[in-house]
Every structure is written in structure tokens, then in C-alpha cells.
Amino acid sequence: MLQSMDNSHVSLVALSLASDCFEKFHCDRNVSLGLDLKSLGKVLKCANSDDAVTIKAVDRPEKVTLSFESDGKERTADYELKLLNLDQDHMEIPKKDYTCYIQLPSSEFARICRDMSMFDESLTIACSSKGIRFSAKGDLGTANIQLNAGTAMDVSIEVQEPVTQSFAGRYLNTFTKATPLADRVKLYLSEQRPLLVEYPIEDYGHIRYYLAPKVNEPDF
């Protein structure tokens, strides 16, 4: 499980991969490793696309080792990254039922988020038994996209209670960078709860994004 939260604590990302999706996996006990994502990304870019990647950490680690090995084992490379002191270990995310559940093509969701961002920084999602509506309103004008359950676009909607929430569009557009991972994306909504955007990764696991809804400021 990999987790990361933005500095404003508005958004959380969690990547889960099953142990059997790795060629080799060994872990004697639960351990939390704090890594700087920018540094990790730079090191991973040093690997070739066909390299085998090995990540190692000893008991009570102060660093983590990443090893890259070419397909024919002609080239190996080892890198060490210092670990960060975590404010807390693995963040437990409360498992509660959502009142609205939507599945749609991930490419369509990416297109909607992109199109809405032309009109406003915020995107409003309204889910009811009639369907799901995405809307934005700004200086340029207004935009509304309505999706109804059906086989033509492969959209499924389950609603227990209607929900209308607004979210920061820049986060949603960042989430849609995961579009190549899955043909379909799952959206979960409930009042007073963060939006959950989930991209399944075949049978290996999933990547989940949580985004807090925007709070309407009171009028004075």
C-alpha cells in the first residue's frame, strides 16, 4: 500500500497492489517507509522500460534501496534513498457505505473534467435517480453534461440518496492522469464525505483518490 496526501490535506491518494502480482515478495512484518515522491520519481526514471525493479528495506530502516536489472542481466544499478520521518504511519481510511455509486468509461470522465475546467475552477457533481450531472459556471458561461445509465456509453448508476457536491477541478484533472490504467472508473459520493475516485488495475489492485468537497462560504 502506497499513500500520499497533499500539503493542504484536501486530497489523498492510495495505491494498493496484491503481493501475488510481484515476481518476488517478502515481508516479515508491517513497516512504514517515508519517501520523498519527487526523489523517488527521479530515481525510477533511471530504469529502462524492460528492467526488473527490486525495492529493499532492512528492519528499522533509515534508507531504502532500489535496484534495476536489465532483461539479460548485462546491466545493474543500485540507488539508495534516505527515508523521511513520518508524522504518522499508515493512514486508516474509514470504510463506510456511499449513497451514490457510478461507473463510466475513464476516457469520458477525463474528457468531462477537462471540458469543465474551461469554465470554472470548481466542478459540481449532482447524482440522483435521473442520472449524474456535471456542471461548471464561470465568467465564460456555463457548462452542463448529463449522463444517464445505459448500455450505449456503458454507464451504471446506483443511488440511495441524491447528492450534490462541488470539487476543485485541478485535483480531478490530476486524478484523470490514471486513465491509461483502466477502461472504466468508479465514483463514490455521499454528503459530508470525500469523493472517492477508483481506477482498478486489472486483477492486481487499484489506485484510489479521495477529495474533500468544497465548503460553501456563508453570505454576509
C-alpha positions as CSV (number, residue, x, y, z in Angstrom):
1,M,0.0,0.0,0.0
2,L,1.3,3.4,-1.0
3,Q,-0.3,6.6,0.3
4,S,0.3,10.3,-0.1
5,M,-1.6,13.4,1.0
6,D,-1.2,17.0,-0.4
7,N,0.0,19.7,1.9
8,S,-3.5,21.2,2.4
9,H,-4.9,17.8,3.4
10,V,-7.6,18.2,0.8
11,S,-6.7,15.1,-1.3
12,L,-5.3,11.7,-0.5
13,V,-4.1,9.0,-3.0
14,A,-3.8,5.3,-2.1
15,L,-2.3,2.7,-4.3
16,S,-2.9,-1.0,-3.4
17,L,-1.2,-3.9,-5.1
18,A,-1.6,-7.5,-4.1
19,S,1.5,-9.4,-3.1
20,D,1.0,-12.1,-5.7
21,C,1.3,-9.6,-8.5
22,F,5.1,-9.4,-7.8
23,E,7.6,-11.9,-9.1
24,K,9.1,-12.0,-5.6
25,F,7.6,-10.6,-2.4
26,H,8.9,-11.0,1.1
27,C,7.8,-9.0,4.2
28,D,8.4,-10.3,7.8
29,R,6.3,-7.6,9.5
30,N,4.3,-4.5,8.7
31,V,6.6,-1.5,8.2
32,S,6.0,2.1,7.0
33,L,8.6,3.8,4.8
34,G,8.5,7.6,4.3
35,L,9.7,8.6,0.8
36,D,10.0,11.9,-1.0
37,L,7.9,11.4,-4.1
38,K,9.9,13.7,-6.3
39,S,13.2,12.0,-5.4
40,L,11.6,8.6,-5.9
41,G,10.3,9.6,-9.3
42,K,13.7,10.8,-10.4
43,V,15.3,7.5,-9.4
44,L,12.6,5.4,-11.2
45,K,13.3,7.4,-14.4
46,C,16.8,5.9,-14.3
47,A,15.3,2.5,-15.1
48,N,14.7,1.2,-18.6
49,S,11.2,0.0,-19.5
50,D,12.3,-3.6,-19.5
51,D,14.3,-3.5,-16.3
52,A,13.4,-5.6,-13.3
53,V,13.0,-3.4,-10.3
54,T,13.7,-4.5,-6.7
55,I,12.9,-2.5,-3.6
56,K,14.6,-3.4,-0.3
57,A,14.5,-2.2,3.2
58,V,16.0,-3.7,6.3
59,D,14.4,-3.9,9.8
60,R,14.1,-0.4,11.3
61,P,15.4,1.2,8.1
62,E,16.9,4.6,7.6
63,K,17.1,4.2,3.8
64,V,15.6,2.1,1.0
65,T,17.4,0.5,-1.8
66,L,16.2,0.4,-5.4
67,S,17.9,-2.0,-7.8
68,F,17.4,-2.1,-11.6
69,E,18.5,-5.1,-13.6
70,S,18.3,-5.4,-17.4
71,D,16.5,-8.3,-19.1
72,G,19.7,-10.0,-19.9
73,K,21.4,-9.0,-16.7
74,E,24.1,-7.2,-18.6
75,R,23.4,-4.0,-16.6
76,T,22.6,-3.5,-12.9
77,A,22.2,-0.3,-11.0
78,D,21.6,0.4,-7.3
79,Y,20.3,3.6,-5.7
80,E,19.7,4.5,-2.0
81,L,17.1,7.0,-0.8
82,K,17.1,8.4,2.7
83,L,13.7,7.9,4.4
84,L,11.6,10.7,5.9
85,N,10.3,10.8,9.4
86,L,6.5,10.3,9.1
87,D,4.1,12.3,11.2
88,Q,2.1,9.1,11.3
89,D,2.2,5.6,9.9
90,H,-0.3,4.1,7.5
91,M,-3.4,6.3,7.5
92,E,-6.6,4.3,8.1
93,I,-9.4,5.4,5.9
94,P,-12.8,4.8,7.4
95,K,-14.8,2.2,5.5
96,K,-18.3,3.5,5.2
97,D,-21.0,2.9,2.6
98,Y,-21.6,5.6,0.0
99,T,-25.1,6.7,-1.1
100,C,-24.2,7.1,-4.8
101,Y,-22.1,4.8,-6.9
102,I,-21.2,5.5,-10.6
103,Q,-19.2,3.6,-13.2
104,L,-18.3,5.1,-16.5
105,P,-15.6,5.0,-19.2
106,S,-12.4,6.5,-17.7
107,S,-11.8,8.4,-21.0
108,E,-15.2,10.0,-20.7
109,F,-14.6,11.1,-17.1
110,A,-11.2,12.6,-18.2
111,R,-12.9,14.5,-21.0
112,I,-15.6,15.8,-18.7
113,C,-13.1,17.1,-16.2
114,R,-11.1,18.7,-18.9
115,D,-14.1,20.4,-20.5
116,M,-15.5,21.7,-17.2
117,S,-12.1,23.2,-16.3
118,M,-12.5,25.7,-19.2
119,F,-15.5,27.3,-17.4
120,D,-14.6,27.3,-13.7
121,E,-12.1,26.1,-11.2
122,S,-14.9,24.1,-9.5
123,L,-16.9,21.2,-10.8
124,T,-20.2,20.3,-9.4
125,I,-21.4,16.7,-9.4
126,A,-25.1,16.0,-8.8
127,C,-26.2,12.4,-8.6
128,S,-29.9,11.3,-8.5
129,S,-32.1,8.6,-9.7
130,K,-32.4,10.5,-13.0
131,G,-28.7,10.3,-13.7
132,I,-25.5,12.2,-13.0
133,R,-24.9,15.8,-14.0
134,F,-21.5,17.6,-14.2
135,S,-21.7,21.3,-14.2
136,A,-19.5,24.4,-14.0
137,K,-20.2,28.1,-14.1
138,G,-17.8,31.0,-14.6
139,D,-17.1,34.2,-16.5
140,L,-17.0,32.3,-19.8
141,G,-20.5,30.9,-19.2
142,T,-22.0,27.7,-18.0
143,A,-21.4,24.0,-18.9
144,N,-23.7,21.0,-18.1
145,I,-23.1,17.4,-19.0
146,Q,-25.8,14.8,-18.1
147,L,-25.1,11.1,-18.1
148,N,-27.9,8.5,-17.8
149,A,-27.5,4.8,-17.0
150,G,-27.4,2.7,-20.2
151,T,-25.5,0.4,-22.4
152,A,-24.7,2.8,-25.2
153,M,-22.0,4.6,-23.1
154,D,-21.6,1.7,-20.6
155,V,-22.7,3.9,-17.6
156,S,-24.1,2.4,-14.5
157,I,-25.6,4.4,-11.6
158,E,-26.8,3.3,-8.2
159,V,-28.4,5.9,-5.9
160,Q,-29.7,5.5,-2.4
161,E,-29.9,9.2,-1.7
162,P,-29.4,12.2,-4.0
163,V,-26.1,14.0,-3.6
164,T,-24.8,17.4,-4.9
165,Q,-21.2,18.4,-4.2
166,S,-18.6,20.7,-5.6
167,F,-14.9,19.9,-6.0
168,A,-11.7,21.6,-7.1
169,G,-11.3,20.8,-10.8
170,R,-7.5,20.9,-10.7
171,Y,-7.4,17.9,-8.4
172,L,-9.9,16.0,-10.6
173,N,-7.8,16.7,-13.7
174,T,-4.7,15.3,-11.9
175,F,-6.6,12.2,-10.9
176,T,-7.5,11.5,-14.6
177,K,-3.8,11.0,-15.4
178,A,-4.5,7.5,-14.2
179,T,-6.9,7.0,-17.2
180,P,-4.5,4.6,-19.1
181,L,-4.6,2.2,-16.1
182,A,-8.3,1.2,-16.6
183,D,-11.1,1.4,-19.2
184,R,-13.6,2.3,-16.5
185,V,-13.5,4.5,-13.4
186,K,-15.7,4.2,-10.3
187,L,-17.0,7.3,-8.5
188,Y,-18.4,7.1,-4.9
189,L,-20.3,10.1,-3.4
190,S,-22.1,10.8,-0.1
191,E,-23.0,14.0,1.7
192,Q,-20.3,15.3,4.1
193,R,-17.8,12.7,2.8
194,P,-14.9,13.0,0.4
195,L,-15.4,11.9,-3.2
196,L,-13.7,8.6,-4.0
197,V,-12.4,8.0,-7.5
198,E,-11.2,4.5,-8.1
199,Y,-9.2,3.1,-11.1
200,P,-8.9,-0.8,-11.0
201,I,-5.5,-2.1,-12.1
202,E,-6.6,-5.4,-13.7
203,D,-6.5,-8.1,-11.1
204,Y,-3.5,-6.6,-9.3
205,G,-5.2,-3.9,-7.2
206,H,-6.4,-0.4,-7.6
207,I,-5.5,3.3,-7.2
208,R,-7.9,5.4,-5.2
209,Y,-8.1,9.2,-4.9
210,Y,-10.1,10.9,-2.1
211,L,-11.0,14.6,-2.5
212,A,-12.8,16.7,0.1
213,P,-15.8,18.7,-1.2
214,K,-15.7,22.4,-1.3
215,V,-17.4,24.2,1.6
216,N,-19.8,26.9,0.6
217,E,-18.9,30.1,2.4
218,P,-21.8,31.8,4.2
219,D,-23.2,35.1,2.8
220,F,-22.9,38.2,5.0
